[in-house]
Amino acid sequence: MYEPAEITQITFLDGFHVQLNFINGATREIDLEPYLHGPIFEPMRTELAAFQEATVTDGTITWPNGADIDPDVLYLGLQPNASEEEWQAAVAAENAKYSVS
C-alpha cells in the first residue's frame, strides 16, 4: 500500500535539477523548474541562489519565503497540476509494484 512520501535529503545538481532521497530509500533526480510557477516561486525561478536556499522540513522541500512542493507529487512523478485521475493512476501503479500475484 502506498505510504505518503517523505523527503530526507535534497542535493542540488545543475540548474533546477535536484536529487531527492526519500524515507523509504528511493532516490529521484528531478527538474523542479516546471513546479516553480506562481508568485510565491518567482524569486526561486529568477535567481538560482534563491532556488538553492531550499531545505527539507517535515519531509517536504521548503524555501525561506514559505514555498513548498508536495513530496508525493515529486515521488510519483506527477505534473504540478495533476488531476485526481492522474493521482489515482499513479498511486495504483505504485501499489502494483508491491502486490503479490
Backbone as JSON Lines, residues from 0, in Angstrom:
{"i":0,"aa":"M","n":[0.85,-1.19,0.0],"ca":[0.0,0.0,0.0],"c":[0.88,1.24,0.0]}
{"i":1,"aa":"Y","n":[0.54,2.19,-0.85],"ca":[1.34,3.41,-0.95],"c":[1.28,4.19,0.35]}
{"i":2,"aa":"E","n":[2.45,4.57,0.85],"ca":[2.57,5.42,2.03],"c":[2.96,6.82,1.57]}
{"i":3,"aa":"P","n":[2.45,7.85,2.21],"ca":[2.84,9.21,1.82],"c":[4.36,9.37,1.79]}
{"i":4,"aa":"A","n":[4.85,10.05,0.78],"ca":[6.28,10.25,0.6],"c":[6.82,11.27,1.59]}
{"i":5,"aa":"E","n":[8.05,11.03,2.02],"ca":[8.77,11.99,2.86],"c":[10.17,12.12,2.31]}
{"i":6,"aa":"I","n":[10.58,13.34,2.03],"ca":[11.93,13.62,1.55],"c":[12.85,13.71,2.76]}
{"i":7,"aa":"T","n":[14.03,13.09,2.65],"ca":[15.0,13.16,3.74],"c":[16.2,14.02,3.38]}
{"i":8,"aa":"Q","n":[16.47,14.19,2.08],"ca":[17.64,14.96,1.67],"c":[17.44,15.52,0.27]}
{"i":9,"aa":"I","n":[17.96,16.73,0.06],"ca":[17.99,17.34,-1.27],"c":[19.43,17.64,-1.61]}
{"i":10,"aa":"T","n":[19.82,17.28,-2.84],"ca":[21.15,17.6,-3.36],"c":[20.96,18.38,-4.64]}
{"i":11,"aa":"F","n":[21.58,19.55,-4.73],"ca":[21.44,20.39,-5.91],"c":[22.4,19.92,-7.0]}
{"i":12,"aa":"L","n":[21.89,19.76,-8.2],"ca":[22.68,19.35,-9.35],"c":[22.82,20.57,-10.26]}
{"i":13,"aa":"D","n":[22.65,20.45,-11.57],"ca":[22.73,21.59,-12.48],"c":[21.39,22.32,-12.56]}
{"i":14,"aa":"G","n":[21.46,23.64,-12.62],"ca":[20.25,24.44,-12.79],"c":[19.21,24.12,-11.74]}
{"i":15,"aa":"F","n":[18.01,23.75,-12.2],"ca":[16.91,23.43,-11.29],"c":[16.78,21.93,-11.04]}
{"i":16,"aa":"H","n":[17.79,21.18,-11.45],"ca":[17.78,19.73,-11.22],"c":[18.28,19.43,-9.81]}
{"i":17,"aa":"V","n":[17.57,18.51,-9.16],"ca":[17.95,18.09,-7.81],"c":[17.88,16.57,-7.72]}
{"i":18,"aa":"Q","n":[18.58,16.05,-6.75],"ca":[18.42,14.64,-6.38],"c":[17.72,14.64,-5.04]}
{"i":19,"aa":"L","n":[16.64,13.88,-4.95],"ca":[15.88,13.77,-3.71],"c":[16.0,12.36,-3.17]}
{"i":20,"aa":"N","n":[16.26,12.26,-1.89],"ca":[16.26,10.98,-1.19],"c":[14.99,10.93,-0.36]}
{"i":21,"aa":"F","n":[14.31,9.78,-0.39],"ca":[13.06,9.61,0.33],"c":[13.25,8.65,1.49]}
{"i":22,"aa":"I","n":[12.36,8.74,2.46],"ca":[12.46,7.95,3.69],"c":[12.42,6.44,3.43]}
{"i":23,"aa":"N","n":[11.8,6.03,2.32],"ca":[11.73,4.6,2.0],"c":[12.97,4.1,1.26]}
{"i":24,"aa":"G","n":[13.97,4.96,1.1],"ca":[15.21,4.58,0.43],"c":[15.26,4.92,-1.05]}
{"i":25,"aa":"A","n":[14.15,5.34,-1.63],"ca":[14.11,5.7,-3.04],"c":[14.87,7.0,-3.28]}
{"i":26,"aa":"T","n":[15.41,7.13,-4.48],"ca":[16.1,8.34,-4.91],"c":[15.51,8.75,-6.25]}
{"i":27,"aa":"R","n":[15.3,10.04,-6.42],"ca":[14.78,10.56,-7.69],"c":[15.62,11.76,-8.11]}
{"i":28,"aa":"E","n":[15.97,11.85,-9.4],"ca":[16.55,13.06,-9.97],"c":[15.43,13.76,-10.72]}
{"i":29,"aa":"I","n":[15.19,15.01,-10.35],"ca":[14.02,15.73,-10.86],"c":[14.41,17.14,-11.27]}
{"i":30,"aa":"D","n":[13.86,17.61,-12.39],"ca":[13.97,19.0,-12.79],"c":[12.78,19.72,-12.14]}
{"i":31,"aa":"L","n":[13.06,20.59,-11.19],"ca":[11.98,21.27,-10.47],"c":[11.46,22.51,-11.19]}
{"i":32,"aa":"E","n":[12.09,22.92,-12.29],"ca":[11.64,24.14,-12.98],"c":[10.16,24.13,-13.31]}
{"i":33,"aa":"P","n":[9.57,23.02,-13.79],"ca":[8.14,23.04,-14.1],"c":[7.24,23.27,-12.87]}
{"i":34,"aa":"Y","n":[7.77,23.07,-11.69],"ca":[6.99,23.23,-10.46],"c":[7.08,24.64,-9.88]}
{"i":35,"aa":"L","n":[7.96,25.47,-10.43],"ca":[8.21,26.79,-9.87],"c":[7.36,27.86,-10.54]}
{"i":36,"aa":"H","n":[6.04,27.74,-10.41],"ca":[5.14,28.71,-11.03],"c":[4.25,29.35,-9.98]}
{"i":37,"aa":"G","n":[3.85,30.56,-10.26],"ca":[3.05,31.34,-9.33],"c":[3.94,32.33,-8.6]}
{"i":38,"aa":"P","n":[3.32,33.35,-8.03],"ca":[4.07,34.43,-7.38],"c":[5.02,33.98,-6.27]}
{"i":39,"aa":"I","n":[4.63,32.97,-5.49],"ca":[5.48,32.56,-4.38],"c":[6.8,31.96,-4.86]}
{"i":40,"aa":"F","n":[6.81,31.4,-6.08],"ca":[8.03,30.8,-6.62],"c":[8.85,31.76,-7.48]}
{"i":41,"aa":"E","n":[8.36,32.98,-7.69],"ca":[9.06,33.95,-8.54],"c":[10.53,34.14,-8.14]}
{"i":42,"aa":"P","n":[10.86,34.35,-6.87],"ca":[12.28,34.53,-6.51],"c":[13.15,33.33,-6.87]}
{"i":43,"aa":"M","n":[12.63,32.13,-6.7],"ca":[13.4,30.93,-6.99],"c":[13.55,30.71,-8.49]}
{"i":44,"aa":"R","n":[12.56,31.12,-9.25],"ca":[12.58,30.94,-10.7],"c":[13.55,31.92,-11.35]}
{"i":45,"aa":"T","n":[13.72,33.1,-10.76],"ca":[14.54,34.14,-11.39],"c":[15.95,34.21,-10.84]}
{"i":46,"aa":"E","n":[16.21,33.58,-9.7],"ca":[17.54,33.64,-9.11],"c":[17.93,32.27,-8.56]}
{"i":47,"aa":"L","n":[18.91,31.66,-9.2],"ca":[19.33,30.31,-8.81],"c":[19.76,30.24,-7.35]}
{"i":48,"aa":"A","n":[20.4,31.3,-6.85],"ca":[20.82,31.31,-5.44],"c":[19.61,31.19,-4.51]}
{"i":49,"aa":"A","n":[18.5,31.83,-4.86],"ca":[17.28,31.72,-4.05],"c":[16.71,30.31,-4.15]}
{"i":50,"aa":"F","n":[16.77,29.71,-5.34],"ca":[16.31,28.33,-5.51],"c":[17.11,27.4,-4.61]}
{"i":51,"aa":"Q","n":[18.41,27.62,-4.53],"ca":[19.29,26.74,-3.77],"c":[19.23,26.97,-2.26]}
{"i":52,"aa":"E","n":[18.35,27.84,-1.81],"ca":[18.1,28.0,-0.38],"c":[17.1,26.98,0.14]}
{"i":53,"aa":"A","n":[16.63,26.11,-0.73],"ca":[15.67,25.08,-0.32],"c":[16.28,24.15,0.72]}
{"i":54,"aa":"T","n":[15.45,23.76,1.67],"ca":[15.84,22.78,2.68],"c":[14.72,21.75,2.79]}
{"i":55,"aa":"V","n":[14.97,20.71,3.56],"ca":[13.94,19.72,3.82],"c":[13.39,19.98,5.22]}
{"i":56,"aa":"T","n":[12.1,20.21,5.3],"ca":[11.41,20.45,6.57],"c":[10.2,19.53,6.63]}
{"i":57,"aa":"D","n":[10.13,18.73,7.65],"ca":[9.0,17.82,7.84],"c":[8.71,16.98,6.59]}
{"i":58,"aa":"G","n":[9.77,16.52,5.93],"ca":[9.6,15.63,4.78],"c":[9.27,16.31,3.47]}
{"i":59,"aa":"T","n":[9.34,17.64,3.44],"ca":[8.95,18.42,2.27],"c":[10.06,19.41,1.91]}
{"i":60,"aa":"I","n":[10.23,19.7,0.62],"ca":[11.15,20.76,0.21],"c":[10.48,22.09,0.54]}
{"i":61,"aa":"T","n":[11.2,22.96,1.25],"ca":[10.66,24.27,1.59],"c":[11.71,25.35,1.32]}
{"i":62,"aa":"W","n":[11.22,26.57,1.16],"ca":[12.08,27.73,0.97],"c":[11.79,28.74,2.08]}
{"i":63,"aa":"P","n":[12.74,29.66,2.33],"ca":[12.55,30.63,3.41],"c":[11.28,31.48,3.3]}
{"i":64,"aa":"N","n":[10.75,31.69,2.08],"ca":[9.55,32.51,1.93],"c":[8.26,31.72,2.17]}
{"i":65,"aa":"G","n":[8.38,30.44,2.55],"ca":[7.2,29.62,2.83],"c":[6.75,28.73,1.69]}
{"i":66,"aa":"A","n":[7.36,28.86,0.52],"ca":[7.01,28.0,-0.61],"c":[7.41,26.56,-0.31]}
{"i":67,"aa":"D","n":[6.63,25.63,-0.83],"ca":[6.98,24.21,-0.69],"c":[6.38,23.44,-1.87]}
{"i":68,"aa":"I","n":[6.84,22.2,-2.02],"ca":[6.33,21.32,-3.07],"c":[5.95,20.0,-2.42]}
{"i":69,"aa":"D","n":[4.76,19.53,-2.72],"ca":[4.25,18.27,-2.17],"c":[5.19,17.12,-2.53]}
{"i":70,"aa":"P","n":[5.73,16.43,-1.53],"ca":[6.65,15.33,-1.83],"c":[5.99,14.17,-2.58]}
{"i":71,"aa":"D","n":[4.7,13.96,-2.42],"ca":[4.01,12.9,-3.16],"c":[4.01,13.19,-4.66]}
{"i":72,"aa":"V","n":[3.82,14.45,-5.02],"ca":[3.85,14.84,-6.43],"c":[5.2,14.47,-7.04]}
{"i":73,"aa":"L","n":[6.27,14.78,-6.3],"ca":[7.61,14.5,-6.8],"c":[7.91,13.01,-6.83]}
{"i":74,"aa":"Y","n":[7.54,12.31,-5.78],"ca":[7.8,10.87,-5.7],"c":[7.08,10.1,-6.8]}
{"i":75,"aa":"L","n":[5.83,10.47,-7.03],"ca":[5.0,9.77,-8.02],"c":[5.25,10.24,-9.45]}
{"i":76,"aa":"G","n":[6.06,11.29,-9.62],"ca":[6.36,11.79,-10.96],"c":[5.21,12.52,-11.61]}
{"i":77,"aa":"L","n":[4.35,13.12,-10.8],"ca":[3.19,13.84,-11.31],"c":[3.58,15.25,-11.75]}
{"i":78,"aa":"Q","n":[2.81,15.8,-12.65],"ca":[2.99,17.19,-13.06],"c":[2.36,18.09,-11.99]}
{"i":79,"aa":"P","n":[2.78,19.36,-11.95],"ca":[2.31,20.26,-10.88],"c":[0.79,20.34,-10.71]}
{"i":80,"aa":"N","n":[0.04,20.32,-11.78],"ca":[-1.42,20.45,-11.68],"c":[-2.12,19.15,-12.06]}
{"i":81,"aa":"A","n":[-1.61,18.05,-11.55],"ca":[-2.17,16.74,-11.88],"c":[-3.63,16.63,-11.44]}
{"i":82,"aa":"S","n":[-4.41,15.96,-12.26],"ca":[-5.83,15.76,-11.94],"c":[-5.97,14.64,-10.9]}
{"i":83,"aa":"E","n":[-7.15,14.53,-10.35],"ca":[-7.44,13.46,-9.39],"c":[-7.24,12.09,-10.05]}
{"i":84,"aa":"E","n":[-7.64,11.99,-11.31],"ca":[-7.48,10.73,-12.03],"c":[-6.01,10.37,-12.19]}
{"i":85,"aa":"E","n":[-5.17,11.36,-12.47],"ca":[-3.73,11.11,-12.6],"c":[-3.13,10.67,-11.26]}
{"i":86,"aa":"W","n":[-3.58,11.3,-10.17],"ca":[-3.14,10.89,-8.83],"c":[-3.5,9.43,-8.58]}
{"i":87,"aa":"Q","n":[-4.75,9.1,-8.83],"ca":[-5.22,7.74,-8.57],"c":[-4.45,6.72,-9.41]}
{"i":88,"aa":"A","n":[-4.19,7.05,-10.66],"ca":[-3.44,6.13,-11.54],"c":[-2.01,5.96,-11.05]}
{"i":89,"aa":"A","n":[-1.38,7.04,-10.6],"ca":[0.0,6.96,-10.11],"c":[0.08,6.14,-8.83]}
{"i":90,"aa":"V","n":[-0.87,6.33,-7.92],"ca":[-0.89,5.55,-6.68],"c":[-1.16,4.09,-6.99]}
{"i":91,"aa":"A","n":[-2.09,3.81,-7.91],"ca":[-2.38,2.42,-8.29],"c":[-1.15,1.76,-8.89]}
{"i":92,"aa":"A","n":[-0.42,2.49,-9.73],"ca":[0.8,1.94,-10.33],"c":[1.85,1.66,-9.27]}
{"i":93,"aa":"E","n":[1.97,2.56,-8.31],"ca":[2.93,2.36,-7.21],"c":[2.53,1.15,-6.38]}
{"i":94,"aa":"N","n":[1.25,1.03,-6.07],"ca":[0.77,-0.13,-5.3],"c":[1.0,-1.44,-6.06]}
{"i":95,"aa":"A","n":[0.84,-1.4,-7.38],"ca":[1.01,-2.61,-8.19],"c":[2.44,-3.14,-8.14]}
{"i":96,"aa":"K","n":[3.39,-2.25,-7.89],"ca":[4.79,-2.67,-7.79],"c":[5.0,-3.64,-6.63]}
{"i":97,"aa":"Y","n":[4.15,-3.53,-5.62],"ca":[4.34,-4.31,-4.4],"c":[3.28,-5.38,-4.19]}
{"i":98,"aa":"S","n":[2.37,-5.53,-5.14],"ca":[1.33,-6.55,-4.97],"c":[1.88,-7.92,-5.34]}
{"i":99,"aa":"V","n":[1.36,-8.92,-4.68],"ca":[1.78,-10.3,-4.93],"c":[0.7,-10.98,-5.75]}
{"i":100,"aa":"S","n":[1.08,-11.6,-6.83],"ca":[0.1,-12.29,-7.69],"c":[-0.13,-13.7,-7.23]}
